[in-house]
Every structure is written in C-alpha cells, then in structure tokens.
Amino acid sequence: MQKNHPPHTLRRTLSLSGAALILLFTTLASLAPNAAAAPRRQTAPVVYGVNPSVVYSDDETQIGISGDNFTYGLRVQLGGGTLLNAIYESKTFITAYVPAGMEPGSYRITVYNSDGTYGFLDNALSVLGARDATPVPSNRPLVVIDAYSLGADQVTANQEVFLVARLRNAGQEMALNIVVTFEGEDFVPLETGGVRTLTELDPGEVHKIAQPFRSTWEVLKKSNATLKMLVRYTDRQGFTYTETFNLNSQVSYGSGTYQTPTPTPTPTTPPKPRPQLVITSYSTDVSMLQPGQRFFLSLEFMNVGNADAHQASMIVGGGSGSNPNPPQPQTTPEASSAGSGSSGGISAGSGDFQAFAPLASSNVMYLGDLPMGQSYRTRAELIVNSTTNPGAYPFKISFTYNGGDITTYNDDQVVTLLVYQPPMVKVGFYRDPGTLFTGQSSPLPIQVVNLGRKSTILGEMDVSAPNADLSNNTTLVGTLDVGGYFTLDANAVPMEAGTLTLTVSIDYTDDFNKQQTLTQTLAVEVQEMAIETPPPGSTPGGGEYPPASSEAETLWQKVLRMLRGLVGLDSATPTPPPAEGQPIQGMPGVEANPGP
C-alpha cells in the first residue's frame, strides 16, 4: 500500500536536498584549485639487470643496464658515490662505463631520473681483480631495442598479440650469431617456440623481428604483463654477450568479464613448458686454423627453457632426431617441433662437411638429461679439409632432445670458424757459410724459398743475432712465385765463440688484413781467431836481425873524404852504428861494455 506524504513534508524534503547540493558544489569548487596545483608525480625508474654482471678492475668496461621508465638526462651511480659515464639509449636501456681501478666487490646500481625519482638494484655488478686470461676487446658489439610494439595499448587474458621489436647494434663491432629467446609466464609464444635468429648485425644497422604470442590467464593477477626478451650474440673474436630486456604492457580487465568468471569457464589450455638448448660460447684450442689441421672445438651451452631436456644429443655439422612413436596431431604450438616418421633415431649423415669433418668419433654426441637453467661443456675433434680456402665458415650444430614425453625437439644453431692460410716459406743458406771467427766480418748468404702452392707477398725481412754486429740485414722481399726464392747477403761480426743463432723475421698481411710475422732461426759456428806470438829473444822472419841499411853516398861526401885524406885525416867510408840489442865487438881480452 503506497503511503501519501503531506504537502508540507514533501516541500521540506526538497529544501533539504537543494541545500545538500549547494554544499557539495561549494566544496568541489574550493578543492578544484588545489587539485589543479598538485604536481603530477612521474613514474620512478626500474632496474631489471646489468650485462655483463661481472667486470674486472684493470680496465674500463662498457655495461648495459636494462629496465623501464628511463628518461633523458638521467644519472647512474655505482655503489655509494661513484657516478658512471652513462648514455641514455631508450626508455628501457642505458649504456654506462665502469672506470678502471674499482675495488673488487659487489655493487648496487642506482638510476636517478632528471625529475628526482630513482630506482636501484642491489648486488647488480661484481668487480673482480686483474684478470689473467685473454682480455676482452674494448670495442664490442652492443645490441639494443630501439622500440617495440605488441599491437595493442592494453592486453587482456587469452588474447593473441604480435610483437614487433627493432634491434639496433649500438656498438663499434659487428654482432654475429644473434639468438633471440623469450621467457615469462604472462605470454606464450606461437608458431616458432619463441626463438628468433639473425646471422649478423653491422654497427648502426637496424633489424626488425616479429613473434606472435598469446597472453595467459596469469595476467589477471597483475596490472602490467611482462615479457622477458634475451638476446645472445658474439663478436668476430668469439666473445659472447647477453642482453636482457623486459617488455611491458598494461592489462585491461574490460567490463569485468574476467573478474567475474561464469560458472562454467572454458579457457584455452596454454602450451606446456618446453626445454631450449642454446650455445652461449665456443672456442678452439688452435688460434689460427689452417687447411689439413686437426683441432678441438669446445662448446658451452645452456638449457634456457622452462623444462628439463631428456635424452639430449648434439649433432656436429647438422642433423635431426625423431620419435619412434610419433604423437598425434596437436593444436599446441609445440606440434610443429615434434618429430615425424615411424623409424625413430637420429639422422646425422646429411650435414655439411665440406670445410670441417669429425675425427676420432662420429658427429653425434650423446649428452643425456639436462636440467633447465644449467650450463654444460663438451668438445669435438675436427679436421680442416686440405682444400678449404681461407675465410669465415658458418658451421652448423644441432641439438635433438625431448621434454620428458613423446615430443621430440630439434634446434639448429650456427658457429663461425676462421680459416687462415699463412705463407709456407723456408729460410736457409744458398751456400755453406763455413766457420765464422770472432772479431772478423763474415758474409751470411741467406735465402727465402716459397714452398706453398700459390704465390705470396712478403713484407720486410730482418736478421738479428745476440752478441754479434750485423750489417745489411734488413730488406723488402715482395712477391714470391711458387718455388721462387729471394736472397740476402748480410754481414756478421761475432763477439763470442760457440753457436751463433740467427733469427730471421718476415712480415706479411694475413687473409683478414691483419699484420703477422713469420719467424725462423738459423745456426752457424763461431771460433776464436788465432794470433801468433814470437818467442822471447826472437824476431819475426827467423830470429836474425836484418842488416842495417846504408844510404847512398853523394858526390860532395866523396870529395870531402878525399880532401880529408890529403891532409892526413881518416878518409874511410863511415860505418853505421849498431842497432839496439845488437852485440858490440870488443877488443880481445877486454870485456865490452854496452853502456848504460
């Protein structure tokens, strides 16, 4: 039954409502200026990781800092007070330089934006003492993300998105063997299993990669969905680098459909976890590979997937594996990676072995079970084909394994091996130099012969030796044909007796335009020079004093002697005085006194 209010009661109610509205508008008007004057607080920066996370104190090192909400004009602080030379690359990446001489230890990285907000990461960088291994080159590649897009400003649960990211090499060297993988529980990769590869990226070059994903139901628990992107690559010298990027997108809940699910929800089942084996570094025990040379290829790889790899095998040169009981057709993205065929086993005979071939064992190596997140090492013995020309050769490595069920995965990766062909020359003497004597100049008839199968160009040749003075010992060689020779007649004055070692150094330019030096040694015998010493009391030439020489008498002396005879003086021919040391004839019976 509807209750009727008296007219005066209705008027009192309307009056009270109008007074309440006037009070509300007055309050909002008084608060409006203060609300407009309130400053808008900027989002603080977030630091996710640093790469490399370990540096050495004996040299300045370039590092990359990944995160989010970075702004231009920022500052980067290491530890409690050291400011780093930092370069703003993008909203999610910073390049910084750690100075030499830092004390070893673990440091915090703090990023200050220009508006005063800041973010930090504890134990982000470890500084070690002076290294004793091969130094990493100062010029290095650096792969960064210029920009990325997921195809939508906001994502919802169980939504297909398409990631497009622009990779740029911000370093000074070429980046090789680039492998891009994705991790995280908010997005599941479609079609490819979440791996993208790129052969090379020149300095300053930009390359786009695209990958489809489907968002999971886990995004309903968060305000931002995160996708972790790992980029691994190497430089020309084989050093490995890893960059980590966190790509974010705001989560949209729509009109509340996901917050209030229906009594019978039917979400799409996300793909099951899968393993992923990626080569992180590799090296050879021989610094310069040459045709016909045996060597060991050492590989370090990691299971970067989110499941354990079972019954893993490595195939050198490329190959694949299959399951003896192939799975039925599936609708999950992993269906494309499953092996096919009814025979099962490993197919490893169709690899590329034109440049390199396995030795001592087949090209299949059984690895066993590999848990996720762990690194492993192995090596294979190979030989360089004798017909291989110098150059850079991509070499295929395949991994075949399963995820603990009937699904078989095959991953193909590429490493790069450099083959050199240095000049094959022989340094020797074109005739026997004989025996050298100390203090005496002797010729060194040196000859260089080209024993290779092709002509070669040699630079400056230098001959050196310890304890000897050399002259005419440097010259420019030039072009040597097959079987051709070049001679150099150097002179040596040895200072000591014994074996004199001659070092012959020849400069040349290798197949990768780097200066190299060939060094060979020669040996010659040196003897002391014999010096004859006369016995005491003897003279050179038989021990007798030579007769005194008399000068010829002039006409005036003869006339003078005749005049002396006429006046009764001695006119005999004058006799020269005896030489020093010659015995003086005395009178018989009288001892001659040679004088003082």
Secondary structure, 3 states (H helix, E strand, C coil): CCCCCCHHHHHHHHHHHHHHHHHHHHHHHHHHHHHHHCCCCCCCCEEEEEECCEEECCCCEEEEEEEECCCCCCEEEECCCEEEEEEEEECCEEEEEECCCCCCEEEEEEEECCCCCEEEEEEEEEEECCCCCCCCCCCCCCEEEEEEECCCCEECCCCEEEEEEEEEECCCCCEEEEEEEEECCCEEECCCCCEEEEEEECCCCEEEEEEEEEECHHHHHCCEEEEEEEEEEECCCCCEEEEEEEEEEEECCCCCCCCCCCCCCCCCCCCCCCCCEEEEEEEECCCCECCCCEEEEEEEEEECCCCCEEEEEEEECCCEEECCCCCCCCCCHHHHHCCCCCCCEEECCCCCCCCEEECCCCCEEEEEEECCCCEEEEEEEEEECCCCCCEEEEEEEEEEEECCCCCEEEEEEEEEEEECCCCCEEEEECCCCCCEECCCCEEEEEEEEECCCCCEEEEEEEEECCCEEEECCEEEEEEECCCCEEEEEEEEEECCCEEEEEEEEEEEECCCCCEEEEEEEEEEEEECCCCCCCCCCCCCCCCCCCCCCCCCCCHHHHHHHHHHHHCCCCCCCCCCCCCCCCCCCCCCCCCCCCCC
